[in-house]
């Protein structure tokens, strides 16, 4: 295969050797080596694989643990999450899955063999690390069963790396797209998902040609065309020298210089204006074809501005937000894997002792396991919306929620017993504290005191007569306050 020559220089590279081959046609398979070259060298390669993942992770998840001291638990969880680098580990595995069609991650525990299960209750003080495996590392173990009558039909059973099997309690495998029956993926060495480049291989090859065109235009754009008058029919050495001097003066001329030419002569740049429209159209169509083939919104690849209202929620912005939400759902198995690890490491027994010291009333007599599983069962991460709403609109939404909470209290409280009143008020307190756009300080009520509280009897308003009492009660009350004179006194 011959290399492409531009201005006499040979532009040889692994990317060009793979993509400029004349035998690449639409529908050809993307091999492992081609996928690696595309990701490493192609301008669109990393953007196709990583940019949607980076957008999905651009805003951190909001962690909720309502059945516990939420602020303390969330702070410990997020600190451990950053400590083990969970976000970058998830990004690495998801990126490899999009590049090759399948990828895996395994948790390595010091002094524990890879095929041994992990005791998560003892994980908090263990020395751990994470390894991300591409299909070449796990080749042979992720072929997937093609027997329709088996329970593991097209399912991942486990992974092994260079003959070393890994226990399923410490690994997660992520597939890009669903596996198809008897559809071998060459980039993944198995009947698994497909590379993000699989359908876009020919269009990615065409994009390389636009890069060559860009280089040619940039090289030729500075060419000066000088239309000079021929001095005579016979050109001798003296005339050739004179013409050369004029060309040299033209070449060296800069801002502030003055050149003298005859009225019949003309100097202008190389006319490339006829290339602009067809070249721009072809380049845009190629990028849109890449986006269509890879299932990515074209706006992400075209790098067009979101000034028209990504934050305000235009239709393009909503379409991209839906796409990114799909990416988040696809990465959920990885997040669930790391959530479990981080919870056990962050909310360990040593940490629980500090909780018991800070909250003796709630957790002084509660066992660690009971508290841990109560927190874990109420653990709920939430992804923030990509469509940012203005602060005034957020405050208005919170105001509507506050009115709904208040209305429910007004309707239900007069009809409930003290026990259920406390439950309702606790619910209102939790929802009230979630209105961050209205109030900065949280509302904290003593629920035990509220359950045992008996409201005093209402007194009569000023100016109205007090309710009359029976005569006997009035007499006894008067007798106790007024000493009557004895009959022996005058």
C-alpha positions as CSV (number, residue, x, y, z in Angstrom):
1,X,0.0,0.0,0.0
2,X,1.3,3.4,-0.9
3,X,1.4,6.4,1.5
4,X,-0.2,9.7,0.7
5,X,2.3,12.4,-0.5
6,X,1.7,16.1,0.2
7,X,4.3,18.5,-1.1
8,X,6.8,15.7,-1.5
9,X,6.6,14.5,2.2
10,X,5.4,11.1,3.0
11,X,2.7,11.1,5.7
12,X,2.9,7.6,7.1
13,X,1.2,6.6,10.3
14,X,-0.7,3.7,11.8
15,X,-4.0,5.6,11.4
16,X,-3.2,6.4,7.7
17,X,-2.0,2.8,7.1
18,X,-5.3,1.5,8.4
19,X,-7.9,4.0,7.1
20,X,-6.4,5.0,3.8
21,X,-6.4,1.4,2.6
22,X,-8.4,1.2,-0.6
23,X,-10.1,-2.0,0.4
24,X,-12.1,-0.4,3.3
25,X,-15.7,-0.3,2.2
26,X,-19.1,0.4,3.9
27,X,-20.0,-2.6,6.1
28,X,-16.5,-3.7,6.8
29,X,-15.6,-4.9,10.3
30,X,-13.6,-2.7,12.7
31,X,-10.8,-4.9,14.1
32,X,-9.3,-4.5,17.5
33,X,-6.2,-2.8,16.0
34,X,-8.4,-0.4,13.9
35,X,-10.5,0.5,16.9
36,X,-7.3,1.2,19.0
37,X,-5.9,3.4,16.2
38,X,-9.2,5.3,15.8
39,X,-9.3,6.1,19.5
40,X,-5.7,7.0,19.7
41,X,-5.1,9.0,16.6
42,X,-8.4,9.9,14.8
43,X,-9.7,13.4,15.7
44,X,-13.2,12.0,16.1
45,X,-12.1,8.8,17.9
46,X,-11.8,10.0,21.5
47,X,-14.7,12.4,21.1
48,X,-17.1,9.6,20.0
49,X,-16.0,7.4,22.9
50,X,-15.4,9.8,25.7
51,X,-17.4,13.0,25.2
52,X,-20.8,11.6,26.0
53,X,-19.4,9.9,29.1
54,X,-17.8,13.2,30.2
55,X,-21.1,15.0,29.8
56,X,-22.9,12.3,31.8
57,X,-20.3,12.8,34.6
58,X,-20.2,16.6,34.3
59,X,-22.5,17.0,37.3
60,X,-22.0,14.8,40.4
61,X,-24.8,12.6,41.7
62,X,-26.8,13.8,44.7
63,X,-26.6,11.1,47.4
64,X,-29.7,10.7,49.7
65,X,-29.8,8.6,52.9
66,X,-33.0,9.7,54.6
67,X,-33.0,6.9,57.3
68,X,-29.9,8.2,59.0
69,X,-27.7,11.3,59.8
70,X,-27.7,12.2,56.2
71,X,-25.1,15.0,56.1
72,X,-22.5,12.9,58.0
73,X,-23.1,9.8,55.9
74,X,-23.0,11.6,52.6
75,X,-19.8,13.4,53.5
76,X,-18.1,10.2,54.5
77,X,-19.4,8.5,51.3
78,X,-18.2,11.2,49.0
79,X,-14.8,11.4,50.6
80,X,-14.2,7.7,50.1
81,X,-15.6,7.9,46.5
82,X,-12.9,10.5,45.7
83,X,-10.2,8.6,47.5
84,X,-10.5,5.5,45.4
85,X,-11.1,7.6,42.2
86,X,-14.4,5.9,41.3
87,X,-15.4,8.5,38.7
88,X,-12.2,8.0,36.6
89,X,-12.4,4.2,37.0
90,X,-16.0,4.2,35.7
91,X,-15.0,6.5,32.8
92,X,-12.1,4.2,31.8
93,X,-14.2,1.0,31.7
94,X,-17.1,2.7,29.9
95,X,-14.7,4.2,27.3
96,X,-13.1,0.9,26.6
97,X,-16.6,-0.7,26.2
98,X,-17.6,1.9,23.6
99,X,-14.3,1.6,21.8
100,X,-14.2,-2.2,21.5
101,X,-17.7,-3.3,22.3
102,X,-17.0,-4.9,25.7
103,X,-14.8,-4.1,28.7
104,X,-14.5,-5.3,32.3
105,X,-13.2,-4.0,35.7
106,X,-12.0,-6.1,38.6
107,X,-11.3,-5.1,42.2
108,X,-7.9,-6.3,43.3
109,X,-7.4,-7.0,47.0
110,X,-3.9,-7.4,48.5
111,X,-3.2,-10.9,49.8
112,X,-6.4,-12.3,48.4
113,X,-6.4,-14.5,45.3
114,X,-8.4,-13.3,42.3
115,X,-10.7,-16.3,42.3
116,X,-11.6,-15.9,46.0
117,X,-14.8,-14.0,46.9
118,X,-14.6,-10.7,48.7
119,X,-15.8,-10.3,52.3
120,X,-17.3,-6.8,52.0
121,X,-17.6,-6.5,55.8
122,X,-13.8,-6.7,56.1
123,X,-13.1,-4.5,53.1
124,X,-12.9,-1.2,54.9
125,X,-9.2,-1.6,56.0
126,X,-8.0,-3.7,53.0
127,X,-5.6,-2.4,50.4
128,X,-7.5,-2.4,47.1
129,X,-7.1,-1.2,43.6
130,X,-9.0,-1.5,40.3
131,X,-7.9,-2.9,36.9
132,X,-9.8,-2.2,33.7
133,X,-9.5,-4.9,31.1
134,X,-10.1,-4.5,27.3
135,X,-11.2,-7.5,25.1
136,X,-7.6,-8.5,24.4
137,X,-6.9,-9.0,28.1
138,X,-10.1,-11.1,28.6
139,X,-9.9,-12.9,25.2
140,X,-11.5,-16.4,25.3
141,X,-13.5,-15.8,28.5
142,X,-16.1,-13.4,27.0
143,X,-17.1,-15.3,23.8
144,X,-20.6,-15.9,25.3
145,X,-22.7,-19.0,24.8
146,X,-24.5,-19.5,21.5
147,X,-26.6,-22.4,22.7
148,X,-30.2,-21.1,22.9
149,X,-31.3,-23.8,25.4
150,X,-28.7,-22.9,28.0
151,X,-29.4,-20.6,30.9
152,X,-26.2,-18.6,30.2
153,X,-27.3,-17.9,26.5
154,X,-25.6,-14.7,25.5
155,X,-24.8,-13.9,29.2
156,X,-21.6,-13.0,30.8
157,X,-20.6,-15.8,33.2
158,X,-17.3,-14.3,34.4
159,X,-13.9,-13.3,33.2
160,X,-10.4,-14.6,33.2
161,X,-7.2,-12.8,32.3
162,X,-4.2,-14.8,31.0
163,X,-5.7,-17.9,32.5
164,X,-6.4,-16.3,35.9
165,X,-10.2,-16.6,36.7
166,X,-11.8,-13.8,38.7
167,X,-14.6,-14.3,41.2
168,X,-17.8,-12.7,40.1
169,X,-18.1,-10.8,43.4
170,X,-15.3,-8.5,42.4
171,X,-15.9,-7.9,38.6
172,X,-18.3,-6.0,36.3
173,X,-18.5,-6.4,32.6
174,X,-20.1,-3.7,30.4
175,X,-21.3,-4.3,26.8
176,X,-21.8,-1.5,24.3
177,X,-25.1,-2.5,22.6
178,X,-26.7,-5.9,23.0
179,X,-25.1,-9.1,21.8
180,X,-26.6,-10.7,18.7
181,X,-27.0,-14.4,18.0
182,X,-24.1,-15.7,15.9
183,X,-22.8,-12.2,15.3
184,X,-19.1,-12.3,16.0
185,X,-17.4,-8.9,17.0
186,X,-13.9,-8.9,15.7
187,X,-12.8,-6.0,17.9
188,X,-14.1,-7.8,21.1
189,X,-13.1,-11.3,20.2
190,X,-16.5,-12.7,21.0
191,X,-20.2,-12.7,20.4
192,X,-20.7,-9.6,22.5
193,X,-21.6,-5.9,21.8
194,X,-20.2,-3.7,19.0
195,X,-17.7,-0.9,18.9
196,X,-19.0,2.6,18.5
197,X,-16.8,2.8,15.3
198,X,-18.3,-0.4,13.7
199,X,-21.0,1.3,11.6
200,X,-19.0,4.5,11.1
201,X,-15.7,3.0,9.8
202,X,-16.1,4.2,6.2
203,X,-17.3,7.7,7.3
204,X,-14.3,8.0,9.6
205,X,-12.1,7.1,6.7
206,X,-13.7,9.8,4.6
207,X,-13.0,12.3,7.4
208,X,-9.3,11.7,7.0
209,X,-9.6,13.0,3.4
210,X,-11.1,16.2,4.7
211,X,-8.0,16.6,6.9
212,X,-5.8,16.2,3.8
213,X,-8.0,18.7,2.0
214,X,-7.6,21.2,4.9
215,X,-3.8,20.8,4.7
216,X,-3.8,21.3,1.0
217,X,-5.9,24.5,1.3
218,X,-3.8,25.8,4.1
219,X,-0.7,25.2,2.0
220,X,-2.0,26.8,-1.2
221,X,-3.9,29.7,0.4
222,X,-0.7,31.8,0.6
223,X,0.2,31.4,-3.1
224,X,0.5,34.7,-4.9
225,X,-0.3,34.8,-8.7
226,X,1.5,37.5,-10.5
227,X,0.4,38.3,-14.1
228,X,3.4,40.0,-15.6
229,X,3.8,41.5,-19.0
230,X,6.2,39.7,-21.4
231,X,8.9,42.2,-22.3
232,X,9.9,40.7,-25.6
233,X,9.4,37.6,-27.7
234,X,13.0,36.6,-27.0
235,X,13.9,36.1,-23.4
236,X,17.6,36.4,-22.7
237,X,19.5,36.0,-19.4
238,X,19.1,39.7,-18.6
239,X,15.4,39.6,-18.9
240,X,15.1,36.4,-16.9
241,X,17.2,38.0,-14.1
242,X,14.9,41.1,-14.1
243,X,11.8,39.0,-13.9
244,X,13.3,37.0,-11.0
245,X,14.1,40.2,-9.1
246,X,10.5,41.3,-9.5
247,X,9.3,38.0,-8.1
248,X,11.7,38.2,-5.2
249,X,10.5,41.8,-4.4
250,X,6.9,40.6,-4.5
251,X,7.8,37.6,-2.2
252,X,9.6,39.7,0.4
253,X,7.1,42.6,0.4
254,X,5.4,43.3,3.8
255,X,3.1,45.8,5.3
256,X,4.3,49.3,4.6
257,X,6.2,48.4,1.4
258,X,5.4,49.8,-2.1
259,X,5.6,47.8,-5.2
260,X,5.5,49.3,-8.7
261,X,3.9,47.3,-11.6
262,X,2.7,48.3,-15.0
263,X,-0.9,48.9,-15.8
264,X,-1.0,45.7,-17.8
265,X,0.3,43.6,-14.9
266,X,-1.8,42.1,-12.1
267,X,-1.1,40.6,-8.7
268,X,-3.6,38.5,-6.8
269,X,-3.9,35.5,-4.4
270,X,-4.8,32.0,-5.6
271,X,-8.6,31.8,-6.2
272,X,-10.0,29.1,-3.9
273,X,-13.4,30.5,-3.4
274,X,-15.1,27.9,-5.6
275,X,-13.9,25.2,-3.2
276,X,-15.6,26.7,-0.1
277,X,-19.2,25.7,-0.5
278,X,-18.8,22.1,-1.8
279,X,-16.0,21.4,0.7
280,X,-17.9,22.7,3.7
281,X,-21.0,20.7,2.6
282,X,-19.1,17.5,2.2
283,X,-17.3,17.9,5.5
284,X,-20.6,18.6,7.4
285,X,-22.3,15.6,5.7
286,X,-19.4,13.3,6.7
287,X,-19.6,14.4,10.3
288,X,-23.4,14.0,10.4
289,X,-23.0,10.5,8.8
290,X,-20.6,9.6,11.5
291,X,-23.0,10.8,14.2
292,X,-25.9,8.8,12.6
293,X,-23.8,5.7,12.3
294,X,-22.6,5.9,15.9
295,X,-26.0,6.9,17.4
296,X,-24.6,10.2,18.7
297,X,-26.4,13.6,18.3
298,X,-24.6,15.4,15.5
299,X,-24.5,18.6,17.5
300,X,-22.0,17.1,19.9
301,X,-19.6,16.2,17.0
302,X,-20.1,19.4,15.1
303,X,-19.1,21.4,18.2
304,X,-21.8,23.9,17.5
305,X,-22.5,26.4,20.3
306,X,-25.4,25.9,22.7
307,X,-25.9,29.7,22.9
308,X,-29.4,29.2,21.5
309,X,-30.5,27.8,24.8
310,X,-29.1,24.5,26.1
311,X,-29.9,25.8,29.6
312,X,-33.4,27.0,28.5
313,X,-34.4,23.6,27.1
314,X,-34.7,23.9,23.4
315,X,-35.6,20.8,21.4
316,X,-32.0,20.1,20.5
317,X,-31.0,20.5,24.1
318,X,-33.8,18.1,25.2
319,X,-32.7,15.6,22.6
320,X,-29.1,15.7,23.9
321,X,-30.2,15.5,27.5
322,X,-32.3,12.4,26.7
323,X,-29.2,10.9,25.0
324,X,-27.0,11.6,28.1
325,X,-29.6,10.2,30.4
326,X,-29.5,7.0,28.4
327,X,-25.7,6.9,28.8
328,X,-26.1,7.3,32.6
329,X,-28.5,4.4,32.7
330,X,-26.1,2.3,30.6
331,X,-23.3,3.0,33.2
332,X,-25.6,2.1,36.1
333,X,-24.0,-1.4,36.7
334,X,-20.6,0.3,37.2
335,X,-22.0,2.8,39.7
336,X,-23.9,0.1,41.6
337,X,-20.6,-1.9,41.9
338,X,-18.7,1.1,43.3
339,X,-21.6,2.2,45.5
340,X,-21.5,-1.1,47.3
341,X,-17.7,-0.9,47.8
342,X,-17.7,2.7,49.0
343,X,-20.6,2.2,51.4
344,X,-18.7,-0.7,53.1
345,X,-15.5,1.3,53.3
346,X,-16.9,4.6,54.3
347,X,-19.6,3.4,56.8
348,X,-17.3,1.0,58.6
349,X,-17.3,0.0,62.3
350,X,-14.8,2.6,63.3
351,X,-16.9,5.3,61.6
352,X,-20.0,3.9,63.4
353,X,-18.4,4.5,66.8
354,X,-18.2,8.2,66.0
355,X,-21.9,8.1,65.0
356,X,-22.8,6.6,68.3
357,X,-20.8,9.3,70.1
358,X,-22.5,12.1,68.2
359,X,-26.0,10.6,68.2
360,X,-26.2,8.5,71.4
361,X,-29.9,8.8,71.7
362,X,-30.6,7.4,68.2
363,X,-27.7,4.9,67.9
364,X,-26.3,4.3,71.4
365,X,-28.0,0.9,71.7
366,X,-28.3,0.0,68.0
367,X,-25.9,-2.6,66.6
368,X,-23.6,-1.7,63.7
369,X,-25.0,-4.2,61.1
370,X,-28.6,-3.1,61.8
371,X,-27.7,0.6,61.3
372,X,-25.6,-0.1,58.2
373,X,-28.2,-2.1,56.4
374,X,-30.9,0.5,57.3
375,X,-28.7,3.2,55.8
376,X,-27.9,1.0,52.7
377,X,-31.6,0.2,52.1
378,X,-32.4,3.9,52.1
379,X,-29.4,4.9,50.0
380,X,-30.6,6.6,46.9
381,X,-28.4,8.4,44.4
382,X,-30.0,10.9,42.0
383,X,-28.6,12.4,38.8
384,X,-29.1,16.1,38.4
385,X,-30.8,17.4,35.3
386,X,-28.6,18.6,32.4
387,X,-31.1,21.3,31.6
388,X,-30.3,24.1,34.1
389,X,-33.2,26.1,35.2
390,X,-32.9,29.8,36.2
391,X,-32.7,30.5,39.9
392,X,-35.9,32.4,39.9
393,X,-37.7,29.4,38.3
394,X,-36.2,27.0,40.9
395,X,-37.4,29.3,43.7
396,X,-40.9,29.4,42.2
397,X,-41.0,25.6,42.0
398,X,-39.9,25.3,45.6
399,X,-42.6,27.9,46.6
400,X,-45.3,25.7,45.0
401,X,-44.0,22.7,46.8
402,X,-44.0,24.6,50.1
403,X,-47.7,25.5,49.5
404,X,-48.5,21.9,48.9
405,X,-46.9,20.8,52.1
406,X,-48.6,23.5,54.1
407,X,-52.0,22.6,52.5
408,X,-51.6,18.9,53.4
409,X,-50.8,19.8,57.0
410,X,-53.8,22.1,57.3
411,X,-56.1,19.3,56.1
412,X,-54.8,16.3,57.9
413,X,-53.4,17.5,61.2
414,X,-56.8,18.3,62.9
415,X,-58.1,14.8,62.2
416,X,-55.1,12.7,63.4
417,X,-53.9,11.2,66.7
418,X,-50.7,12.4,68.3
419,X,-48.7,9.5,66.9
420,X,-49.6,10.0,63.3
421,X,-49.3,13.8,63.8
422,X,-45.7,13.3,64.6
423,X,-45.2,11.1,61.5
424,X,-46.8,13.7,59.3
425,X,-44.8,16.6,60.8
426,X,-41.6,14.6,60.3
427,X,-42.5,14.0,56.7
428,X,-43.2,17.8,56.3
429,X,-39.8,18.6,58.0
430,X,-37.9,16.4,55.5
431,X,-39.6,17.9,52.5
432,X,-39.2,21.4,53.9
433,X,-35.5,20.9,54.4
434,X,-35.2,19.9,50.7
435,X,-36.3,23.4,49.6
436,X,-32.7,24.7,49.4
437,X,-33.7,27.6,47.1
438,X,-36.0,29.1,49.8
439,X,-34.2,28.4,53.1
440,X,-30.6,27.9,54.0
441,X,-30.9,26.6,57.5
442,X,-32.6,23.2,58.1
443,X,-35.6,22.8,60.4
444,X,-34.9,20.3,63.2
445,X,-37.8,19.2,65.5
446,X,-37.8,16.9,68.5
447,X,-40.1,14.2,67.3
448,X,-40.2,12.3,70.7
449,X,-41.3,15.4,72.5
450,X,-43.8,16.1,69.7
451,X,-45.4,12.6,70.2
452,X,-45.8,13.2,73.9
453,X,-47.0,16.8,73.7
454,X,-50.6,17.6,74.9
455,X,-51.8,21.0,73.7
456,X,-53.2,23.3,76.5
457,X,-56.9,24.1,76.6
458,X,-57.8,27.2,74.7
459,X,-58.7,30.3,76.9
460,X,-61.6,32.5,76.1
461,X,-60.8,35.7,74.2
462,X,-60.6,38.9,76.1
463,X,-64.0,40.7,76.6
464,X,-66.0,37.5,76.5
465,X,-67.5,36.1,79.8
466,X,-65.8,32.9,81.1
467,X,-68.0,29.9,81.0
468,X,-70.1,29.6,84.2
469,X,-69.4,26.8,86.7
470,X,-71.8,24.9,88.9
471,X,-72.8,26.7,92.1
472,X,-71.1,24.2,94.4
473,X,-67.8,24.6,92.6
474,X,-68.1,28.4,92.8
475,X,-68.9,28.3,96.5
476,X,-66.0,26.0,97.2
477,X,-63.7,28.2,95.2
478,X,-64.9,31.3,97.0
479,X,-64.6,29.6,100.4
480,X,-61.1,28.7,99.8
481,X,-60.1,32.2,98.9
482,X,-62.2,34.4,101.2
483,X,-62.2,34.1,105.1
484,X,-65.7,34.7,106.4
485,X,-66.2,36.5,109.8
486,X,-67.3,34.3,112.8
487,X,-70.6,34.8,114.5
488,X,-68.9,35.7,117.8
489,X,-67.5,38.9,116.4
490,X,-69.5,42.0,116.6
